[in-house]
Amino acid sequence: MRSGEGRILDRKQGRTDRATELFDDQGRSRGFYSPHNRLNELTGKEWLYWTRSVIHRPYPPNCQHALRRAHGGQKPPDLCADLIRVFTKSDALVLDPFMGVGGTLLGAARAGRRAFGIELNPRWIEIYREVCRREGLTAFPARVGDAAALLSEVSGPFDLVLTDVPYWNMDVAPRSKGSYKRVGSPARPAAPTRLARFGAASEYADKTAWLDAMQRVFRLACERLKPGGHLLSFIGDMYMGGVYHPLSAELGSMLSGIEPLVWQANMIWYDVSKKLHIYGYRYRYIPSMVHQNVLVFRKADT
């Protein structure tokens, strides 16, 4: 990586600081990096890009996607790596209390950070470790069990919490009924969900019980987060039984009640790989969910 020197104006402080121009592996300029950047290692140009509230860049399947897709809720490791680069510096320590098949941990390895994960289902940890073996990536520590119980044994401190929560009862919710037909092709039944059953997460009595369980885990995670560190959670909204459930707003409201977390942003990940379906055609409007919310919280300095 080549670099060069330049000057950058800090408008808030009213001073001019010496900055370094960074280049990627193809020799293209990444922009100028300020030595006073306390959050991450992005240049000003890269920082500007990530202030957008919508993430719309494509993330093609990689990192043994065929193996990881056994868990229907897995997230692209490169997306996780991008988010980790935005909110941490090199060698930072990242926590994922609902790690699944390890998208966050894989992203941390690809971003030059360290990570620790917790997962109820040992099968998903086995898949994560096999992906690391095939990809030649460091397999970070991961423990099997309930995060609400295990986090009390974890000291940290962590620079970032990045996770994808179990989605209430989405994994057992009834799917659309009927058959689907393309022009010139025979009708076929609706495809079953690929969302993995989340064990105890499938047994919540109602949404309130789900939110209470998430609060217990996030409160413990927040206690192990460094002051000034960030907590990010993927969460998709849900349409079920003819009703739209804004799970992102409900989870965000709950997290806002955990002191000293402060809600900073709701980033929208527009998943360009999602296929559209003609739900409710000729009868009623039903949305095709092609986005996920990334709730961004910061732990206030003490």
C-alpha contacts under 8 A as a table, 3 or more apart, distances in Angstrom:
res1	aa1	res2	aa2	distance
1	M	22	L	7.24
1	M	23	F	5.83
1	M	24	D	6.09
1	M	25	D	6.08
1	M	27	G	7.67
2	R	22	L	6.29
2	R	23	F	5.51
2	R	24	D	7.73
2	R	27	G	7.38
3	S	20	T	6.27
3	S	21	E	5.16
3	S	22	L	4.70
3	S	23	F	6.23
4	G	20	T	5.40
4	G	21	E	4.81
4	G	22	L	6.84
5	E	18	R	6.99
5	E	19	A	5.85
5	E	20	T	4.50
5	E	21	E	5.81
6	G	18	R	5.83
6	G	19	A	5.17
6	G	20	T	5.89
6	G	21	E	6.72
6	G	32	F	7.42
7	R	16	T	6.42
7	R	17	D	5.65
7	R	18	R	4.52
7	R	19	A	5.25
7	R	20	T	7.94
8	I	16	T	5.64
8	I	17	D	5.46
8	I	18	R	6.28
8	I	19	A	6.00
8	I	32	F	7.66
8	I	34	S	7.34
9	L	14	G	7.26
9	L	15	R	6.03
9	L	16	T	4.46
9	L	17	D	6.37
10	D	13	Q	5.59
10	D	14	G	5.68
10	D	15	R	5.39
10	D	16	T	5.91
10	D	17	D	7.07
11	R	14	G	4.84
11	R	15	R	6.88
17	D	34	S	7.37
18	R	34	S	7.11
18	R	35	P	7.75
19	A	32	F	5.89
19	A	33	Y	5.46
19	A	34	S	4.70
19	A	35	P	6.49
20	T	32	F	5.26
20	T	33	Y	5.16
20	T	34	S	6.65
21	E	29	S	7.08
21	E	30	R	7.15
21	E	31	G	5.49
21	E	32	F	4.16
21	E	33	Y	6.13
22	L	29	S	5.90
22	L	30	R	5.32
22	L	31	G	5.90
22	L	32	F	6.13
22	L	33	Y	6.93
22	L	43	T	7.64
23	F	26	Q	7.67
23	F	27	G	5.37
23	F	28	R	5.23
23	F	29	S	4.33
23	F	30	R	5.14
23	F	31	G	7.49
24	D	27	G	5.29
24	D	28	R	5.45
24	D	29	S	6.48
24	D	30	R	6.39
25	D	28	R	7.45
30	R	43	T	6.55
30	R	45	K	6.92
30	R	46	E	7.10
31	G	43	T	5.35
31	G	44	G	6.25
31	G	45	K	5.46
31	G	46	E	7.35
32	F	43	T	5.00
32	F	44	G	5.92
32	F	45	K	7.36
33	Y	37	N	7.66
33	Y	41	E	7.22
33	Y	42	L	6.49
33	Y	43	T	4.26
33	Y	44	G	6.34
34	S	37	N	5.55
34	S	43	T	7.10
34	S	44	G	7.80
37	N	40	N	6.40
37	N	41	E	7.04
39	L	86	V	7.64
39	L	87	F	6.11
39	L	88	T	5.99
39	L	89	K	6.84
40	N	85	R	6.50
40	N	86	V	5.87
40	N	87	F	5.89
40	N	88	T	4.92
40	N	89	K	4.68
41	E	85	R	7.23
41	E	86	V	7.76
41	E	88	T	7.71
41	E	89	K	5.86
41	E	90	S	7.76
42	L	45	K	7.84
42	L	46	E	5.60
42	L	47	W	5.77
42	L	85	R	7.60
42	L	86	V	7.09
43	T	46	E	5.15
43	T	47	W	6.01
44	G	47	W	4.99
44	G	48	L	6.11
45	K	48	L	5.18
45	K	49	Y	6.49
46	E	49	Y	5.15
46	E	50	W	6.48
47	W	50	W	5.26
47	W	51	T	6.48
47	W	86	V	7.67
48	L	51	T	5.34
48	L	52	R	7.49
49	Y	52	R	5.99
50	W	53	S	7.75
50	W	86	V	7.41
52	R	55	I	7.14
52	R	267	M	7.86
53	S	265	A	7.86
53	S	266	N	6.99
53	S	267	M	4.77
53	S	268	I	6.07
54	V	267	M	5.76
54	V	268	I	4.61
54	V	269	W	5.88
54	V	270	Y	6.81
55	I	267	M	7.17
55	I	268	I	5.96
55	I	269	W	4.66
55	I	270	Y	5.89
56	H	269	W	6.38
56	H	270	Y	5.15
56	H	271	D	6.90
56	H	272	V	6.95
57	R	272	V	7.70
58	P	271	D	7.31
58	P	272	V	6.13
58	P	273	S	7.37
59	Y	76	P	6.61
59	Y	78	D	6.85
59	Y	79	L	6.89
61	P	64	Q	7.89
61	P	65	H	5.58
61	P	76	P	7.25
62	N	65	H	5.20
62	N	76	P	7.86
63	C	77	P	7.33
63	C	131	V	6.86
63	C	135	E	6.78
64	Q	67	L	5.44
64	Q	68	R	6.33
64	Q	131	V	6.14
64	Q	134	R	7.88
64	Q	135	E	7.82
65	H	68	R	4.94
65	H	69	R	5.77
66	A	69	R	5.50
66	A	70	A	7.57
67	L	70	A	6.23
67	L	127	I	7.17
67	L	131	V	7.66
68	R	71	H	6.09
68	R	74	Q	7.02
68	R	101	V	6.22
68	R	127	I	6.80
68	R	128	Y	7.62
68	R	131	V	7.87
69	R	72	G	5.63
69	R	73	G	7.90
69	R	74	Q	6.68
70	A	194	R	7.24
70	A	196	A	7.49
71	H	74	Q	5.87
71	H	100	G	7.23
71	H	101	V	6.85
71	H	124	W	7.47
71	H	194	R	6.98
71	H	195	L	6.21
71	H	196	A	5.28
72	G	193	T	7.73
72	G	194	R	4.54
72	G	195	L	3.88
72	G	196	A	5.57
73	G	100	G	7.95
73	G	194	R	7.89
73	G	195	L	5.66
73	G	196	A	7.11
74	Q	100	G	6.90
74	Q	101	V	6.63
74	Q	102	G	7.92
74	Q	103	G	6.54
75	K	79	L	7.42
75	K	80	C	7.43
75	K	103	G	5.66
76	P	79	L	5.29
76	P	80	C	6.51
76	P	103	G	6.23
77	P	80	C	4.99
77	P	81	A	6.04
77	P	103	G	4.65
77	P	104	T	6.35
77	P	105	L	7.98
77	P	106	L	5.65
77	P	107	G	4.56
78	D	81	A	4.81
78	D	82	D	6.13
78	D	107	G	5.79
78	D	110	R	7.65
79	L	82	D	5.10
79	L	83	L	6.36
79	L	107	G	7.40
80	C	83	L	5.18
80	C	84	I	6.10
80	C	103	G	6.59
80	C	104	T	5.48
80	C	107	G	5.01
80	C	108	A	7.46
81	A	84	I	5.02
81	A	85	R	6.17
81	A	104	T	7.31
81	A	106	L	7.75
81	A	107	G	3.98
81	A	108	A	5.76
81	A	110	R	6.33
81	A	111	A	5.39
82	D	85	R	5.15
82	D	86	V	6.40
82	D	107	G	7.75
82	D	111	A	7.62
83	L	86	V	5.09
83	L	87	F	6.48
84	I	87	F	5.39
84	I	88	T	5.87
84	I	107	G	7.42
84	I	108	A	6.73
84	I	111	A	7.12
84	I	160	L	7.78
84	I	162	L	7.94
85	R	88	T	5.53
85	R	89	K	6.73
85	R	111	A	6.48
87	F	160	L	7.23
87	F	229	G	7.98
87	F	230	H	6.89
88	T	92	A	6.18
88	T	159	D	6.84
88	T	160	L	7.09
89	K	92	A	5.81
89	K	113	R	7.84
90	S	111	A	7.65
90	S	112	G	5.78
90	S	113	R	5.63
91	D	112	G	6.05
91	D	113	R	4.29
91	D	114	R	5.94
92	A	113	R	5.16
92	A	114	R	6.01
92	A	158	F	7.61
92	A	159	D	5.88
92	A	160	L	7.83
93	L	113	R	6.28
93	L	114	R	4.79
93	L	115	A	5.31
93	L	116	F	7.66
93	L	157	P	7.85
93	L	158	F	5.17
93	L	159	D	5.40
93	L	160	L	6.72
94	V	105	L	7.87
94	V	108	A	7.26
94	V	113	R	7.42
94	V	114	R	6.13
94	V	115	A	4.45
94	V	116	F	6.34
94	V	158	F	5.75
94	V	159	D	5.99
94	V	160	L	4.86
94	V	161	V	5.69
94	V	162	L	7.00
95	L	115	A	5.75
95	L	116	F	5.11
95	L	117	G	5.97
95	L	158	F	6.48
95	L	160	L	6.33
95	L	161	V	4.72
95	L	162	L	6.29
95	L	163	T	7.78
96	D	99	M	5.25
96	D	104	T	6.70
96	D	105	L	7.64
96	D	115	A	7.70
96	D	116	F	6.41
96	D	117	G	4.80
96	D	118	I	6.50
96	D	161	V	5.96
96	D	162	L	5.49
96	D	163	T	5.01
97	P	117	G	5.61
97	P	118	I	4.73
97	P	119	E	6.78
97	P	147	A	5.68
97	P	151	L	7.98
97	P	163	T	6.65
97	P	217	V	7.66
97	P	221	A	7.74
98	F	117	G	7.11
98	F	118	I	5.80
98	F	119	E	5.45
98	F	120	L	7.87
98	F	147	A	7.35
98	F	163	T	6.03
98	F	164	D	6.38
98	F	165	V	6.21
98	F	166	P	7.53
99	M	102	G	5.07
99	M	103	G	7.11
99	M	104	T	6.91
99	M	105	L	7.69
99	M	117	G	5.49
99	M	118	I	5.78
99	M	119	E	5.49
99	M	163	T	6.68
99	M	164	D	7.39
100	G	103	G	7.51
100	G	119	E	6.01
100	G	121	N	7.77
100	G	124	W	5.57
100	G	125	I	7.09
101	V	124	W	4.70
101	V	125	I	5.95
101	V	127	I	6.14
101	V	128	Y	4.96
102	G	105	L	5.05
102	G	106	L	5.92
102	G	117	G	7.62
102	G	124	W	7.78
102	G	125	I	7.29
102	G	128	Y	5.48
103	G	106	L	5.18
103	G	107	G	5.99
104	T	107	G	4.98
104	T	108	A	6.10
104	T	115	A	7.90
104	T	162	L	6.64
104	T	163	T	6.95
105	L	108	A	5.01
105	L	109	A	6.37
105	L	114	R	7.70
105	L	115	A	5.57
105	L	116	F	7.03
105	L	117	G	7.16
105	L	140	F	6.87
106	L	109	A	5.20
106	L	110	R	6.32
106	L	132	C	7.60
106	L	137	L	7.66
107	G	110	R	5.08
107	G	111	A	6.09
108	A	111	A	5.03
108	A	112	G	6.14
108	A	113	R	4.81
108	A	114	R	5.89
108	A	115	A	6.28
109	A	112	G	5.27
109	A	113	R	5.67
109	A	114	R	6.49
109	A	115	A	7.82
109	A	137	L	6.59
109	A	138	T	6.44
110	R	113	R	7.64
110	R	137	L	7.86
114	R	140	F	7.12
115	A	140	F	5.93
115	A	141	P	7.33
116	F	140	F	6.08
116	F	141	P	5.34
116	F	142	A	5.78
117	G	140	F	7.83
117	G	141	P	6.61
117	G	142	A	4.56
117	G	143	R	6.44
118	I	142	A	5.55
118	I	143	R	4.91
118	I	144	V	5.93
118	I	145	G	6.64
118	I	146	D	7.42
118	I	147	A	6.07
118	I	150	L	7.92
119	E	122	P	7.05
119	E	124	W	7.51
119	E	125	I	7.07
119	E	142	A	7.48
119	E	143	R	6.42
119	E	144	V	5.10
119	E	145	G	5.78
119	E	146	D	6.89
119	E	147	A	7.24
120	L	144	V	5.38
120	L	145	G	4.51
120	L	146	D	5.58
120	L	147	A	7.83
120	L	198	F	7.86
120	L	199	G	7.43
121	N	124	W	5.83
121	N	125	I	7.20
121	N	144	V	6.61
121	N	145	G	7.43
121	N	198	F	7.83
121	N	199	G	7.65
122	P	125	I	5.23
122	P	126	E	6.29
122	P	144	V	5.84
123	R	126	E	5.07
123	R	127	I	6.32
124	W	127	I	5.05
124	W	128	Y	6.18
125	I	128	Y	4.92
125	I	129	R	6.22
125	I	142	A	7.08
125	I	144	V	7.68
126	E	129	R	5.22
126	E	130	E	6.22
127	I	130	E	5.05
127	I	131	V	6.16
128	Y	131	V	5.15
128	Y	132	C	6.35
128	Y	139	A	7.92
129	R	132	C	5.05
129	R	133	R	6.24
129	R	139	A	6.00
130	E	133	R	4.98
130	E	134	R	6.23
131	V	134	R	5.17
131	V	135	E	5.99
132	C	135	E	5.12
132	C	136	G	5.67
132	C	137	L	4.72
132	C	138	T	6.32
132	C	139	A	5.73
133	R	136	G	5.26
133	R	137	L	6.57
133	R	139	A	7.79
134	R	137	L	7.92
145	G	149	A	7.64
145	G	150	L	6.79
146	D	149	A	5.47
146	D	150	L	6.14
147	A	150	L	4.96
147	A	151	L	5.48
147	A	217	V	6.23
148	A	151	L	6.02
148	A	152	S	7.60
148	A	216	R	6.26
148	A	217	V	4.92
148	A	220	L	7.42
149	A	152	S	6.27
149	A	153	E	7.93
150	L	153	E	5.46
150	L	154	V	6.90
151	L	154	V	5.01
151	L	155	S	7.99
151	L	217	V	7.75
151	L	220	L	6.36
151	L	221	A	7.02
152	S	155	S	7.64
152	S	220	L	7.02
154	V	224	R	7.90
155	S	224	R	6.48
156	G	224	R	5.59
156	G	225	L	7.31
157	P	224	R	5.09
157	P	225	L	5.53
157	P	226	K	5.75
158	F	161	V	7.15
158	F	224	R	6.11
158	F	225	L	4.77
158	F	226	K	5.79
158	F	229	G	7.69
159	D	225	L	6.10
159	D	226	K	5.69
159	D	229	G	5.20
159	D	230	H	7.06
160	L	225	L	6.71
160	L	226	K	7.95
160	L	229	G	5.67
160	L	230	H	5.13
160	L	231	L	5.85
160	L	232	L	7.80
161	V	221	A	7.36
161	V	225	L	7.30
161	V	230	H	6.43
161	V	231	L	4.57
161	V	232	L	6.00
161	V	233	S	7.99
162	L	231	L	6.08
162	L	232	L	4.81
162	L	233	S	5.83
163	T	232	L	6.50
163	T	233	S	4.98
163	T	234	F	6.34
164	D	233	S	5.46
164	D	234	F	4.62
164	D	235	I	6.47
165	V	214	M	7.80
165	V	233	S	6.87
165	V	234	F	6.68
165	V	235	I	6.56
166	P	198	F	6.76
166	P	201	A	6.43
167	Y	170	M	5.57
167	Y	171	D	7.42
167	Y	201	A	7.93
167	Y	235	I	7.28
167	Y	236	G	7.57
168	W	171	D	7.95
168	W	201	A	6.58
168	W	202	S	7.07
168	W	204	Y	7.19
168	W	206	D	7.99
168	W	207	K	6.42
168	W	210	W	5.71
169	N	172	V	5.56
169	N	173	A	5.96
169	N	201	A	7.08
169	N	202	S	5.40
169	N	203	E	7.70
169	N	204	Y	7.33
170	M	173	A	5.02
170	M	195	L	8.00
170	M	238	M	7.70
171	D	193	T	7.51
171	D	195	L	5.44
171	D	196	A	6.37
171	D	197	R	5.56
171	D	198	F	7.29
171	D	202	S	6.93
172	V	197	R	7.21
172	V	202	S	6.69
173	A	240	M	7.51
175	R	192	P	7.36
175	R	193	T	7.44
176	S	190	A	7.06
177	K	190	A	6.72
178	G	189	P	6.38
178	G	190	A	6.52
179	S	187	A	6.00
179	S	188	R	5.24
179	S	189	P	4.26
179	S	190	A	5.47
180	Y	187	A	5.36
180	Y	188	R	5.35
180	Y	189	P	6.17
180	Y	190	A	6.39
181	K	185	S	6.36
181	K	186	P	6.07
181	K	187	A	4.28
181	K	188	R	6.31
182	R	185	S	5.28
182	R	186	P	7.24
182	R	187	A	7.27
197	R	201	A	7.88
197	R	202	S	6.59
198	F	201	A	5.11
198	F	202	S	5.80
199	G	202	S	5.72
199	G	203	E	7.42
200	A	203	E	5.26
200	A	204	Y	7.18
201	A	204	Y	5.95
201	A	210	W	7.47
204	Y	207	K	7.28
204	Y	209	A	5.72
204	Y	210	W	5.71
205	A	209	A	6.06
205	A	210	W	7.76
206	D	209	A	5.39
206	D	210	W	6.51
207	K	210	W	4.97
207	K	211	L	6.20
208	T	211	L	5.12
208	T	212	D	6.14
209	A	212	D	5.07
209	A	213	A	6.22
210	W	213	A	5.17
210	W	214	M	6.26
211	L	214	M	5.04
211	L	215	Q	6.06
211	L	251	L	6.86
211	L	254	M	7.28
212	D	215	Q	5.05
212	D	216	R	6.43
213	A	216	R	5.32
213	A	217	V	6.66
214	M	217	V	5.29
214	M	218	F	6.11
215	Q	218	F	5.16
215	Q	219	R	5.86
215	Q	254	M	6.95
215	Q	255	L	7.06
215	Q	258	I	7.99
216	R	219	R	5.34
216	R	220	L	6.50
217	V	220	L	5.34
217	V	221	A	6.20
218	F	221	A	4.82
218	F	222	C	5.92
218	F	255	L	7.60
219	R	222	C	5.13
219	R	223	E	6.39
219	R	258	I	6.41
220	L	223	E	5.18
220	L	224	R	6.69
221	A	224	R	5.25
221	A	225	L	6.40
222	C	225	L	5.00
222	C	231	L	7.68
222	C	261	L	7.70
222	C	299	K	7.47
225	L	229	G	6.15
225	L	230	H	7.68
225	L	299	K	7.42
226	K	229	G	5.17
226	K	299	K	7.38
227	P	299	K	5.40
227	P	300	A	5.82
227	P	301	D	4.71
227	P	302	T	6.40
228	G	298	R	6.20
228	G	299	K	5.14
228	G	300	A	5.51
228	G	301	D	5.21
229	G	298	R	5.81
229	G	299	K	5.56
229	G	300	A	7.96
230	H	296	V	7.00
230	H	297	F	5.56
230	H	298	R	4.33
230	H	299	K	6.07
231	L	296	V	6.02
231	L	297	F	5.02
231	L	298	R	6.12
231	L	299	K	7.58
232	L	294	V	6.34
232	L	295	L	5.41
232	L	296	V	4.70
232	L	297	F	6.23
233	S	293	N	7.94
233	S	294	V	5.42
233	S	295	L	5.21
233	S	296	V	6.96
234	F	292	Q	6.61
234	F	293	N	5.62
234	F	294	V	4.51
234	F	295	L	6.47
235	I	247	L	7.03
235	I	248	S	5.65
235	I	292	Q	5.97
235	I	293	N	5.25
235	I	294	V	6.41
235	I	295	L	7.55
236	G	247	L	6.70
236	G	248	S	6.43
236	G	291	H	7.20
236	G	292	Q	4.72
236	G	293	N	5.85
237	D	244	Y	7.59
237	D	245	H	5.91
237	D	246	P	4.96
237	D	247	L	4.92
237	D	248	S	5.96
237	D	289	M	7.88
237	D	292	Q	7.36
237	D	293	N	7.90
238	M	244	Y	5.89
238	M	245	H	4.98
238	M	246	P	6.58
238	M	247	L	6.80
239	Y	242	G	6.68
239	Y	243	V	5.62
239	Y	244	Y	4.39
239	Y	245	H	5.91
239	Y	286	I	8.00
239	Y	287	P	7.84
240	M	243	V	5.41
240	M	244	Y	6.51
240	M	245	H	7.49
246	P	249	A	5.54
246	P	250	E	6.52
247	L	250	E	5.02
247	L	251	L	5.91
248	S	251	L	5.23
248	S	252	G	5.87
248	S	293	N	6.52
248	S	295	L	7.55
249	A	252	G	4.99
249	A	253	S	6.00
250	E	253	S	5.14
250	E	254	M	6.31
251	L	254	M	5.11
251	L	255	L	6.21
252	G	255	L	5.09
252	G	256	S	6.14
252	G	263	W	7.71
252	G	295	L	6.79
253	S	256	S	5.12
253	S	257	G	6.80
254	M	257	G	5.41
254	M	258	I	7.27
255	L	258	I	5.38
255	L	261	L	7.19
256	S	259	E	7.40
256	S	261	L	6.23
256	S	262	V	6.31
256	S	263	W	6.31
257	G	261	L	7.69
258	I	261	L	5.78
259	E	262	V	7.77
260	P	299	K	5.54
260	P	300	A	5.51
261	L	297	F	5.97
261	L	298	R	5.51
261	L	299	K	4.54
261	L	300	A	6.22
262	V	297	F	5.34
262	V	298	R	5.25
262	V	299	K	6.28
262	V	300	A	6.74
263	W	295	L	7.77
263	W	296	V	6.17
263	W	297	F	4.46
263	W	298	R	6.58
264	Q	296	V	5.47
264	Q	297	F	5.24
264	Q	298	R	6.57
265	A	295	L	6.25
265	A	296	V	5.04
265	A	297	F	7.11
266	N	293	N	6.36
266	N	294	V	5.65
266	N	295	L	4.73
266	N	296	V	5.99
267	M	293	N	5.85
267	M	294	V	4.91
267	M	295	L	6.43
267	M	296	V	7.39
268	I	291	H	6.48
268	I	292	Q	5.86
268	I	293	N	4.79
268	I	294	V	6.10
269	W	291	H	5.39
269	W	292	Q	5.12
269	W	293	N	6.15
269	W	294	V	7.07
270	Y	290	V	6.04
270	Y	291	H	4.42
270	Y	292	Q	6.67
271	D	274	K	5.77
271	D	290	V	5.58
271	D	291	H	5.59
271	D	292	Q	7.56
272	V	290	V	7.32
274	K	290	V	5.78
275	K	290	V	7.93
276	L	288	S	6.14
276	L	290	V	7.93
277	H	288	S	6.47
278	I	281	Y	5.75
278	I	288	S	7.99
279	Y	285	Y	7.43
279	Y	286	I	5.61
279	Y	287	P	7.26
279	Y	288	S	7.35
280	G	283	Y	5.33
280	G	284	R	5.05
280	G	285	Y	5.92
280	G	286	I	5.80
281	Y	284	R	6.57
281	Y	285	Y	7.39
